[in-house]
Amino acid sequence: MEQIEHYLAEHKYRIAGLHHEIYLSDPRKVEPSIMKTILRYPIQEIEVVEG
């Protein structure tokens, strides 16, 4: 999560809604330490007001 937040701040985006998780590993068959999950967040560009 820290990496996502850092990337968004660096590129002037913010999270704009709830996340969606896509599980690539079956928890019944895979050790928790090697499970893979995709996190998808809707994002929105931060408007920068100058002046």
C-alpha distance matrix in Angstrom:
0.0 3.8 5.4 5.1 6.2 8.5 9.9 10.7 12.3 14.2 15.5 16.4 14.5 13.0 11.7 15.1 15.0 13.8 11.6 13.5 12.9 15.2 16.1 17.8 19.1 21.6 20.7 24.5 25.0 22.0 20.9 17.5 16.5 17.0 15.9 14.2 12.3 11.6 9.3 11.4 11.1 14.3 14.2 17.0 18.4 19.0 22.8 24.0 27.4 29.6 32.7
3.8 0.0 3.8 5.4 5.1 6.0 8.6 9.9 10.6 12.1 14.3 15.2 14.2 13.2 12.9 16.7 17.3 16.7 14.8 17.0 16.6 18.8 19.7 21.0 22.2 24.9 23.9 27.6 27.9 24.7 23.2 20.0 18.4 19.1 18.6 17.1 15.6 14.8 12.8 14.5 13.8 16.5 15.5 17.8 18.4 18.5 22.1 22.8 26.1 27.9 30.9
5.4 3.8 0.0 3.8 5.5 5.1 6.1 8.6 10.0 10.5 12.3 14.1 13.2 13.2 13.2 17.0 17.9 17.5 15.2 17.0 16.4 18.1 19.1 19.9 21.4 24.5 24.0 27.8 27.6 24.4 23.3 20.3 18.5 18.5 18.1 16.0 14.8 13.6 12.0 13.5 13.3 15.9 14.7 17.1 17.4 18.1 21.6 22.3 25.8 27.5 30.7
5.1 5.4 3.8 0.0 3.8 5.5 5.2 6.2 8.7 9.9 10.7 12.1 10.4 10.0 9.7 13.3 14.3 14.1 12.0 14.0 14.2 16.1 17.8 18.9 21.0 23.9 23.8 27.6 27.7 24.8 24.1 21.1 19.9 19.6 18.4 15.9 13.9 11.9 9.6 10.3 9.6 12.1 11.0 13.6 14.4 15.4 19.1 20.3 23.8 25.9 29.3
6.2 5.1 5.5 3.8 0.0 3.8 5.5 5.2 6.2 8.5 10.0 10.4 9.1 8.2 8.7 12.5 13.9 14.3 13.1 15.8 16.5 19.0 20.8 22.3 24.2 26.9 26.4 30.2 30.7 27.7 26.8 23.6 22.4 22.6 21.5 19.3 17.1 15.2 12.5 12.7 11.0 12.8 11.1 12.9 13.4 13.4 17.1 18.0 21.4 23.4 26.6
8.5 6.0 5.1 5.5 3.8 0.0 3.8 5.5 5.3 6.1 8.6 9.9 9.9 10.3 11.8 15.5 17.4 18.0 16.6 19.1 19.5 21.5 23.1 24.2 26.1 29.0 28.6 32.4 32.5 29.3 28.2 25.2 23.5 23.6 23.0 20.8 19.1 17.3 15.1 15.5 14.0 15.6 13.4 14.7 14.3 14.1 17.5 17.7 21.1 22.6 25.7
9.9 8.6 6.1 5.2 5.5 3.8 0.0 3.8 5.5 5.1 6.2 8.5 8.3 9.7 11.2 14.7 16.8 17.6 16.0 18.1 18.7 20.3 22.2 22.9 25.3 28.5 28.6 32.3 32.2 29.1 28.5 25.7 24.1 23.6 22.8 20.1 18.3 16.0 14.0 13.8 12.6 13.9 11.5 12.9 12.3 13.0 16.4 16.9 20.6 22.2 25.6
10.7 9.9 8.6 6.2 5.2 5.5 3.8 0.0 3.8 5.5 5.3 5.9 4.7 5.9 8.0 11.3 13.8 15.2 14.3 16.9 18.2 20.2 22.6 23.8 26.4 29.3 29.4 33.2 33.4 30.6 30.2 27.2 26.0 25.6 24.4 21.6 19.2 16.5 13.9 12.9 10.8 11.3 8.4 9.4 9.0 9.6 13.1 14.2 17.8 19.9 23.3
12.3 10.6 10.0 8.7 6.2 5.3 5.5 3.8 0.0 3.8 5.5 5.1 6.0 7.1 10.0 13.2 16.0 17.6 17.2 20.1 21.4 23.7 25.9 27.2 29.5 32.5 32.3 36.1 36.3 33.4 32.7 29.5 28.2 28.1 27.1 24.6 22.4 19.9 17.3 16.5 14.1 14.4 11.2 11.3 10.0 9.1 12.3 12.4 15.9 17.6 20.8
14.2 12.1 10.5 9.9 8.5 6.1 5.1 5.5 3.8 0.0 3.8 5.7 7.8 10.1 13.1 16.1 19.0 20.6 19.8 22.3 23.3 25.1 27.2 28.0 30.4 33.6 33.6 37.4 37.3 34.2 33.5 30.6 28.9 28.6 27.9 25.2 23.4 20.9 18.8 18.1 16.2 16.5 13.3 13.2 11.3 10.9 13.5 13.1 16.6 17.7 21.0
15.5 14.3 12.3 10.7 10.0 8.6 6.2 5.3 5.5 3.8 0.0 3.8 5.8 9.1 12.1 14.6 17.7 19.7 18.9 21.2 22.6 24.2 26.7 27.4 30.2 33.4 33.8 37.5 37.4 34.6 34.3 31.6 30.1 29.4 28.3 25.3 23.2 20.3 18.2 16.8 14.9 14.5 11.1 10.7 8.4 9.0 11.5 11.7 15.5 16.9 20.4
16.4 15.2 14.1 12.1 10.4 9.9 8.5 5.9 5.1 5.7 3.8 0.0 3.8 6.9 10.5 12.6 16.0 18.5 18.5 21.2 23.2 25.2 27.9 29.1 31.9 34.8 35.1 38.8 39.1 36.4 36.1 33.1 31.9 31.4 30.1 27.2 24.8 21.8 19.1 17.4 14.7 13.8 10.1 8.7 6.0 5.4 8.1 8.5 12.3 14.2 17.7
14.5 14.2 13.2 10.4 9.1 9.9 8.3 4.7 6.0 7.8 5.8 3.8 0.0 3.8 7.0 9.0 12.4 14.8 14.9 17.6 19.8 22.0 24.9 26.3 29.1 31.9 32.2 36.0 36.4 33.9 33.8 30.8 30.0 29.4 27.8 24.8 22.0 18.9 16.1 14.1 11.1 10.0 6.3 5.5 4.4 5.2 8.8 10.7 14.3 16.8 20.3
13.0 13.2 13.2 10.0 8.2 10.3 9.7 5.9 7.1 10.1 9.1 6.9 3.8 0.0 3.8 6.2 9.4 11.8 12.4 15.6 18.0 20.7 23.5 25.5 28.1 30.6 30.6 34.3 35.1 32.8 32.5 29.3 28.8 28.6 26.7 24.0 21.0 18.1 14.8 12.9 9.5 8.6 5.5 5.5 6.4 6.5 10.3 12.4 15.6 18.5 21.8
11.7 12.9 13.2 9.7 8.7 11.8 11.2 8.0 10.0 13.1 12.1 10.5 7.0 3.8 0.0 3.8 6.0 8.1 8.8 12.1 14.7 17.6 20.5 22.8 25.4 27.6 27.6 31.2 32.3 30.1 30.1 26.8 26.8 26.6 24.3 21.7 18.4 15.7 12.1 10.1 6.5 6.0 4.5 6.4 9.0 9.9 13.4 15.9 19.0 22.1 25.3
15.1 16.7 17.0 13.3 12.5 15.5 14.7 11.3 13.2 16.1 14.6 12.6 9.0 6.2 3.8 0.0 3.8 7.2 9.2 12.3 15.6 18.4 21.7 24.2 26.9 28.8 29.0 32.5 33.8 32.0 32.2 29.1 29.4 29.1 26.5 23.8 20.2 17.4 13.8 11.2 7.5 5.4 4.9 5.8 9.2 10.3 13.2 16.4 19.0 22.4 25.5
15.0 17.3 17.9 14.3 13.9 17.4 16.8 13.8 16.0 19.0 17.7 16.0 12.4 9.4 6.0 3.8 0.0 3.8 6.6 9.7 13.2 16.3 19.5 22.3 24.9 26.4 26.5 29.8 31.4 29.9 30.3 27.1 27.9 27.7 24.8 22.3 18.6 16.1 12.6 10.2 6.9 5.7 7.4 9.3 12.9 14.1 17.0 20.1 22.6 26.1 29.1
13.8 16.7 17.5 14.1 14.3 18.0 17.6 15.2 17.6 20.6 19.7 18.5 14.8 11.8 8.1 7.2 3.8 0.0 3.8 6.8 10.1 13.5 16.4 19.5 21.8 23.1 23.0 26.3 28.0 26.7 27.1 23.9 25.0 24.9 21.8 19.7 15.9 13.9 10.4 8.8 6.5 7.2 9.8 12.4 16.0 17.3 20.4 23.4 26.1 29.5 32.5
11.6 14.8 15.2 12.0 13.1 16.6 16.0 14.3 17.2 19.8 18.9 18.5 14.9 12.4 8.8 9.2 6.6 3.8 0.0 3.8 6.7 10.0 13.0 15.9 18.3 19.9 20.0 23.4 24.8 23.3 23.8 20.7 21.7 21.3 18.3 15.9 12.2 10.1 6.7 5.5 4.6 7.1 9.9 13.3 16.6 18.4 21.8 24.6 27.6 30.8 34.0
13.5 17.0 17.0 14.0 15.8 19.1 18.1 16.9 20.1 22.3 21.2 21.2 17.6 15.6 12.1 12.3 9.7 6.8 3.8 0.0 3.8 6.7 9.9 12.9 15.5 16.9 17.5 20.7 22.1 20.9 21.9 19.3 20.6 19.7 16.4 13.9 10.2 8.2 5.9 5.1 6.5 9.0 12.3 15.8 19.1 21.3 24.7 27.6 30.7 33.8 37.2
12.9 16.6 16.4 14.2 16.5 19.5 18.7 18.2 21.4 23.3 22.6 23.2 19.8 18.0 14.7 15.6 13.2 10.1 6.7 3.8 0.0 3.8 6.3 9.5 11.8 13.3 13.8 17.2 18.4 17.1 18.2 15.6 17.0 16.1 12.6 10.4 6.7 5.8 4.8 6.4 9.0 12.1 15.1 18.8 21.8 24.0 27.5 30.1 33.4 36.4 39.7
15.2 18.8 18.1 16.1 19.0 21.5 20.3 20.2 23.7 25.1 24.2 25.2 22.0 20.7 17.6 18.4 16.3 13.5 10.0 6.7 3.8 0.0 3.8 6.3 9.2 11.0 12.5 15.6 16.3 15.3 17.0 15.1 16.6 14.9 11.3 8.7 5.6 5.0 6.5 8.0 11.4 14.3 17.2 21.0 23.8 26.3 29.8 32.4 35.8 38.7 42.2
16.1 19.7 19.1 17.8 20.8 23.1 22.2 22.6 25.9 27.2 26.7 27.9 24.9 23.5 20.5 21.7 19.5 16.4 13.0 9.9 6.3 3.8 0.0 3.8 5.6 7.4 8.8 12.0 12.6 11.5 13.4 11.9 13.7 11.9 8.2 6.4 4.6 6.5 8.8 11.3 14.7 17.8 20.6 24.3 27.0 29.4 33.0 35.4 38.9 41.6 45.1
17.8 21.0 19.9 18.9 22.3 24.2 22.9 23.8 27.2 28.0 27.4 29.1 26.3 25.5 22.8 24.2 22.3 19.5 15.9 12.9 9.5 6.3 3.8 0.0 3.8 6.9 9.4 12.1 11.5 10.3 12.7 12.1 13.3 10.6 7.4 5.3 5.5 7.4 10.8 13.1 16.8 19.8 22.4 26.1 28.5 31.1 34.6 36.9 40.5 43.1 46.6
19.1 22.2 21.4 21.0 24.2 26.1 25.3 26.4 29.5 30.4 30.2 31.9 29.1 28.1 25.4 26.9 24.9 21.8 18.3 15.5 11.8 9.2 5.6 3.8 0.0 3.8 6.1 8.7 7.8 6.6 9.2 9.3 11.0 8.5 5.4 5.6 7.3 10.3 13.4 16.2 19.7 22.9 25.4 29.2 31.6 34.0 37.6 39.8 43.3 45.9 49.4
21.6 24.9 24.5 23.9 26.9 29.0 28.5 29.3 32.5 33.6 33.4 34.8 31.9 30.6 27.6 28.8 26.4 23.1 19.9 16.9 13.3 11.0 7.4 6.9 3.8 0.0 3.8 5.4 5.4 6.0 9.2 9.6 12.4 10.6 7.8 9.0 10.2 13.2 15.9 18.6 22.0 25.1 27.9 31.7 34.3 36.6 40.2 42.6 46.0 48.7 52.2
20.7 23.9 24.0 23.8 26.4 28.6 28.6 29.4 32.3 33.6 33.8 35.1 32.2 30.6 27.6 29.0 26.5 23.0 20.0 17.5 13.8 12.5 8.8 9.4 6.1 3.8 0.0 3.8 5.4 5.3 7.1 7.0 10.4 9.9 7.3 9.7 10.8 14.3 16.4 19.5 22.5 25.8 28.5 32.2 34.9 36.9 40.5 42.8 46.2 48.9 52.2
24.5 27.6 27.8 27.6 30.2 32.4 32.3 33.2 36.1 37.4 37.5 38.8 36.0 34.3 31.2 32.5 29.8 26.3 23.4 20.7 17.2 15.6 12.0 12.1 8.7 5.4 3.8 0.0 3.8 6.1 8.4 9.5 12.9 12.4 10.5 13.1 14.4 17.8 20.0 23.0 26.0 29.3 32.0 35.8 38.5 40.6 44.2 46.5 49.9 52.6 55.9
25.0 27.9 27.6 27.7 30.7 32.5 32.2 33.4 36.3 37.3 37.4 39.1 36.4 35.1 32.3 33.8 31.4 28.0 24.8 22.1 18.4 16.3 12.6 11.5 7.8 5.4 5.4 3.8 0.0 3.8 7.0 9.4 12.0 10.7 9.6 12.2 14.4 17.9 20.6 23.6 26.9 30.2 32.8 36.6 39.1 41.2 44.9 47.0 50.6 53.1 56.5
22.0 24.7 24.4 24.8 27.7 29.3 29.1 30.6 33.4 34.2 34.6 36.4 33.9 32.8 30.1 32.0 29.9 26.7 23.3 20.9 17.1 15.3 11.5 10.3 6.6 6.0 5.3 6.1 3.8 0.0 3.8 6.3 8.4 6.9 6.3 9.5 12.2 15.8 18.5 21.8 25.0 28.5 30.8 34.6 36.9 38.9 42.6 44.5 48.1 50.5 53.9
20.9 23.2 23.3 24.1 26.8 28.2 28.5 30.2 32.7 33.5 34.3 36.1 33.8 32.5 30.1 32.2 30.3 27.1 23.8 21.9 18.2 17.0 13.4 12.7 9.2 9.2 7.1 8.4 7.0 3.8 0.0 3.8 5.5 5.7 6.5 10.3 13.0 16.8 19.1 22.7 25.6 29.2 31.2 34.9 37.0 38.7 42.5 44.2 47.7 50.0 53.3
17.5 20.0 20.3 21.1 23.6 25.2 25.7 27.2 29.5 30.6 31.6 33.1 30.8 29.3 26.8 29.1 27.1 23.9 20.7 19.3 15.6 15.1 11.9 12.1 9.3 9.6 7.0 9.5 9.4 6.3 3.8 0.0 3.8 5.5 5.3 8.9 10.9 14.7 16.4 20.1 22.7 26.4 28.3 31.9 34.1 35.6 39.4 41.1 44.5 46.9 50.1
16.5 18.4 18.5 19.9 22.4 23.5 24.1 26.0 28.2 28.9 30.1 31.9 30.0 28.8 26.8 29.4 27.9 25.0 21.7 20.6 17.0 16.6 13.7 13.3 11.0 12.4 10.4 12.9 12.0 8.4 5.5 3.8 0.0 3.8 5.9 8.9 11.5 14.9 16.7 20.5 23.0 26.7 28.2 31.7 33.5 34.9 38.7 40.1 43.6 45.7 48.9
17.0 19.1 18.5 19.6 22.6 23.6 23.6 25.6 28.1 28.6 29.4 31.4 29.4 28.6 26.6 29.1 27.7 24.9 21.3 19.7 16.1 14.9 11.9 10.6 8.5 10.6 9.9 12.4 10.7 6.9 5.7 5.5 3.8 0.0 3.8 6.5 9.9 13.2 15.7 19.3 22.2 25.8 27.4 31.0 32.8 34.5 38.2 39.8 43.4 45.5 48.8
15.9 18.6 18.1 18.4 21.5 23.0 22.8 24.4 27.1 27.9 28.3 30.1 27.8 26.7 24.3 26.5 24.8 21.8 18.3 16.4 12.6 11.3 8.2 7.4 5.4 7.8 7.3 10.5 9.6 6.3 6.5 5.3 5.9 3.8 0.0 3.8 6.7 10.4 12.9 16.4 19.5 23.1 25.0 28.7 30.8 32.8 36.5 38.3 41.9 44.2 47.6
14.2 17.1 16.0 15.9 19.3 20.8 20.1 21.6 24.6 25.2 25.3 27.2 24.8 24.0 21.7 23.8 22.3 19.7 15.9 13.9 10.4 8.7 6.4 5.3 5.6 9.0 9.7 13.1 12.2 9.5 10.3 8.9 8.9 6.5 3.8 0.0 3.8 6.9 10.0 13.3 16.5 20.0 21.9 25.6 27.7 29.8 33.5 35.4 39.0 41.3 44.8
12.3 15.6 14.8 13.9 17.1 19.1 18.3 19.2 22.4 23.4 23.2 24.8 22.0 21.0 18.4 20.2 18.6 15.9 12.2 10.2 6.7 5.6 4.6 5.5 7.3 10.2 10.8 14.4 14.4 12.2 13.0 10.9 11.5 9.9 6.7 3.8 0.0 3.8 6.4 9.8 13.0 16.5 18.6 22.4 24.7 26.9 30.5 32.7 36.2 38.7 42.2
11.6 14.8 13.6 11.9 15.2 17.3 16.0 16.5 19.9 20.9 20.3 21.8 18.9 18.1 15.7 17.4 16.1 13.9 10.1 8.2 5.8 5.0 6.5 7.4 10.3 13.2 14.3 17.8 17.9 15.8 16.8 14.7 14.9 13.2 10.4 6.9 3.8 0.0 3.8 6.4 9.9 13.2 15.3 19.1 21.4 23.8 27.3 29.6 33.1 35.7 39.3
9.3 12.8 12.0 9.6 12.5 15.1 14.0 13.9 17.3 18.8 18.2 19.1 16.1 14.8 12.1 13.8 12.6 10.4 6.7 5.9 4.8 6.5 8.8 10.8 13.4 15.9 16.4 20.0 20.6 18.5 19.1 16.4 16.7 15.7 12.9 10.0 6.4 3.8 0.0 3.8 6.6 10.2 12.3 16.0 18.6 20.7 24.3 26.7 30.1 32.8 36.3
11.4 14.5 13.5 10.3 12.7 15.5 13.8 12.9 16.5 18.1 16.8 17.4 14.1 12.9 10.1 11.2 10.2 8.8 5.5 5.1 6.4 8.0 11.3 13.1 16.2 18.6 19.5 23.0 23.6 21.8 22.7 20.1 20.5 19.3 16.4 13.3 9.8 6.4 3.8 0.0 3.8 6.8 9.3 13.1 15.8 18.4 21.8 24.4 27.8 30.7 34.2
11.1 13.8 13.3 9.6 11.0 14.0 12.6 10.8 14.1 16.2 14.9 14.7 11.1 9.5 6.5 7.5 6.9 6.5 4.6 6.5 9.0 11.4 14.7 16.8 19.7 22.0 22.5 26.0 26.9 25.0 25.6 22.7 23.0 22.2 19.5 16.5 13.0 9.9 6.6 3.8 0.0 3.8 6.1 9.8 12.8 15.0 18.5 21.2 24.5 27.5 30.9
14.3 16.5 15.9 12.1 12.8 15.6 13.9 11.3 14.4 16.5 14.5 13.8 10.0 8.6 6.0 5.4 5.7 7.2 7.1 9.0 12.1 14.3 17.8 19.8 22.9 25.1 25.8 29.3 30.2 28.5 29.2 26.4 26.7 25.8 23.1 20.0 16.5 13.2 10.2 6.8 3.8 0.0 3.8 7.0 10.4 13.0 16.1 19.2 22.2 25.4 28.8
14.2 15.5 14.7 11.0 11.1 13.4 11.5 8.4 11.2 13.3 11.1 10.1 6.3 5.5 4.5 4.9 7.4 9.8 9.9 12.3 15.1 17.2 20.6 22.4 25.4 27.9 28.5 32.0 32.8 30.8 31.2 28.3 28.2 27.4 25.0 21.9 18.6 15.3 12.3 9.3 6.1 3.8 0.0 3.8 6.8 9.4 12.6 15.5 18.7 21.8 25.3
17.0 17.8 17.1 13.6 12.9 14.7 12.9 9.4 11.3 13.2 10.7 8.7 5.5 5.5 6.4 5.8 9.3 12.4 13.3 15.8 18.8 21.0 24.3 26.1 29.2 31.7 32.2 35.8 36.6 34.6 34.9 31.9 31.7 31.0 28.7 25.6 22.4 19.1 16.0 13.1 9.8 7.0 3.8 0.0 3.8 6.3 9.1 12.3 15.3 18.5 22.0
18.4 18.4 17.4 14.4 13.4 14.3 12.3 9.0 10.0 11.3 8.4 6.0 4.4 6.4 9.0 9.2 12.9 16.0 16.6 19.1 21.8 23.8 27.0 28.5 31.6 34.3 34.9 38.5 39.1 36.9 37.0 34.1 33.5 32.8 30.8 27.7 24.7 21.4 18.6 15.8 12.8 10.4 6.8 3.8 0.0 3.8 6.3 9.2 12.4 15.3 18.9
19.0 18.5 18.1 15.4 13.4 14.1 13.0 9.6 9.1 10.9 9.0 5.4 5.2 6.5 9.9 10.3 14.1 17.3 18.4 21.3 24.0 26.3 29.4 31.1 34.0 36.6 36.9 40.6 41.2 38.9 38.7 35.6 34.9 34.5 32.8 29.8 26.9 23.8 20.7 18.4 15.0 13.0 9.4 6.3 3.8 0.0 3.8 6.2 9.5 12.5 15.9
22.8 22.1 21.6 19.1 17.1 17.5 16.4 13.1 12.3 13.5 11.5 8.1 8.8 10.3 13.4 13.2 17.0 20.4 21.8 24.7 27.5 29.8 33.0 34.6 37.6 40.2 40.5 44.2 44.9 42.6 42.5 39.4 38.7 38.2 36.5 33.5 30.5 27.3 24.3 21.8 18.5 16.1 12.6 9.1 6.3 3.8 0.0 3.8 6.3 9.6 12.9
24.0 22.8 22.3 20.3 18.0 17.7 16.9 14.2 12.4 13.1 11.7 8.5 10.7 12.4 15.9 16.4 20.1 23.4 24.6 27.6 30.1 32.4 35.4 36.9 39.8 42.6 42.8 46.5 47.0 44.5 44.2 41.1 40.1 39.8 38.3 35.4 32.7 29.6 26.7 24.4 21.2 19.2 15.5 12.3 9.2 6.2 3.8 0.0 3.8 6.3 9.8
27.4 26.1 25.8 23.8 21.4 21.1 20.6 17.8 15.9 16.6 15.5 12.3 14.3 15.6 19.0 19.0 22.6 26.1 27.6 30.7 33.4 35.8 38.9 40.5 43.3 46.0 46.2 49.9 50.6 48.1 47.7 44.5 43.6 43.4 41.9 39.0 36.2 33.1 30.1 27.8 24.5 22.2 18.7 15.3 12.4 9.5 6.3 3.8 0.0 3.8 6.7
29.6 27.9 27.5 25.9 23.4 22.6 22.2 19.9 17.6 17.7 16.9 14.2 16.8 18.5 22.1 22.4 26.1 29.5 30.8 33.8 36.4 38.7 41.6 43.1 45.9 48.7 48.9 52.6 53.1 50.5 50.0 46.9 45.7 45.5 44.2 41.3 38.7 35.7 32.8 30.7 27.5 25.4 21.8 18.5 15.3 12.5 9.6 6.3 3.8 0.0 3.7
32.7 30.9 30.7 29.3 26.6 25.7 25.6 23.3 20.8 21.0 20.4 17.7 20.3 21.8 25.3 25.5 29.1 32.5 34.0 37.2 39.7 42.2 45.1 46.6 49.4 52.2 52.2 55.9 56.5 53.9 53.3 50.1 48.9 48.8 47.6 44.8 42.2 39.3 36.3 34.2 30.9 28.8 25.3 22.0 18.9 15.9 12.9 9.8 6.7 3.7 0.0
